[in-house]
């Protein structure tokens, strides 16, 4: 497979964007991945699911701030749903 | 072996630790450079101090106090040359050399070349931190004039016959360092005050620019941390390559620490380095170009494509490992650069496989690749086991529990990804 660095950057941006568009109320809560359901016990350490949910939430928080500023600077070839 | 037309041959002696006092004694007993002027036979404190140059152990720096002359001598040194006594008294002043067993009472024309005791010392300019042994002069060369800035200079006729000497040009590798370092042709250039000023200004500008660049670059690339990973030497590289191909005999896989900081790879074979991955990556590109060339599939653009392709796979692998480490909440001291290093070790196996494929055809390729895949698998498991798993589990004790199981699966999958990538990146190269 002939990968270029540019295709890697594209893929990364699209994946992060895909994570960022997951809506909290409409979607994540429905499948049990909302943040209000992630406050697990203060035991050993959180399991994979909780970590994943935290990751999704932090990506969304970061991307909300970043994409609002950087949409004009990123030239994306395809049309995608960006927040 | 007289460089300076000195009539007598010289014997060098020294004692102490690395910084040794040095006494230059002629064969008739005349002590040329030694301690007290009035009691030359008492070696209390020499006016000459020798330090060994680290990178070239046969070359010694010779520092003298102001007012004393320095002779251009080269000393071949055996390690047992220096005995450990300090303050050699007058009765021991003419002691046997431990190596060639010659004293000054012997006729030293019988010294053979292998003996310690002779000849020429390459002179260097003293280090600027040695305030109390700042030399005022340097090499005595028969053709050049001697420089001496101190009041109490020794009468040259005491020491040797030729007095028309000057600072030597023999400052190979240390230009412009210290007082009195100027070579003979350089004297006229540097004595001009304007050019002095210009040189000083230029050097200060250059150092400012360098500081600025360093500061800014350090924000993006942790240069100082990177330097640790390139602190390797030939022995380490050889051993590590052998370990990558044949990790079955190695017993101790732990990284050694020195007061909380990991030891440089030069001193510890288990430490990860970036030299082998970097060189392996470049070699892989070149070997793939070679392999494609033998099949008449080569164009210059392919090299770039192979390079970026392999780089992309490397980055994706490192990102995947980072993500999985985050998800499994492993508390480890593995840094990103460590992961890059570990992922880069597979290039060695890939290169060996492709080369075997070029030499022996497909069968050779498959066999060698199988061997290298298994080796890299074992290598990764043994290395990562100590870093990812908890203490007890790393010893081999079976600990049940979801967390440890997850960690074990993680280690296995990282190790298993290596052979997959190795095959994926090389199968299209061997026709």
Boltz contact constraints between the chains, C-beta under 6 A:
constraints:
  - contact:
      token1: [A, 2]
      token2: [B, 305]
      max_distance: 6.0
  - contact:
      token1: [A, 2]
      token2: [B, 309]
      max_distance: 6.0
  - contact:
      token1: [A, 3]
      token2: [B, 309]
      max_distance: 6.0
  - contact:
      token1: [A, 3]
      token2: [B, 312]
      max_distance: 6.0
  - contact:
      token1: [A, 4]
      token2: [B, 308]
      max_distance: 6.0
  - contact:
      token1: [A, 5]
      token2: [B, 308]
      max_distance: 6.0
  - contact:
      token1: [A, 8]
      token2: [B, 312]
      max_distance: 6.0
  - contact:
      token1: [A, 45]
      token2: [B, 329]
      max_distance: 6.0
  - contact:
      token1: [A, 48]
      token2: [B, 327]
      max_distance: 6.0
  - contact:
      token1: [A, 51]
      token2: [B, 327]
      max_distance: 6.0
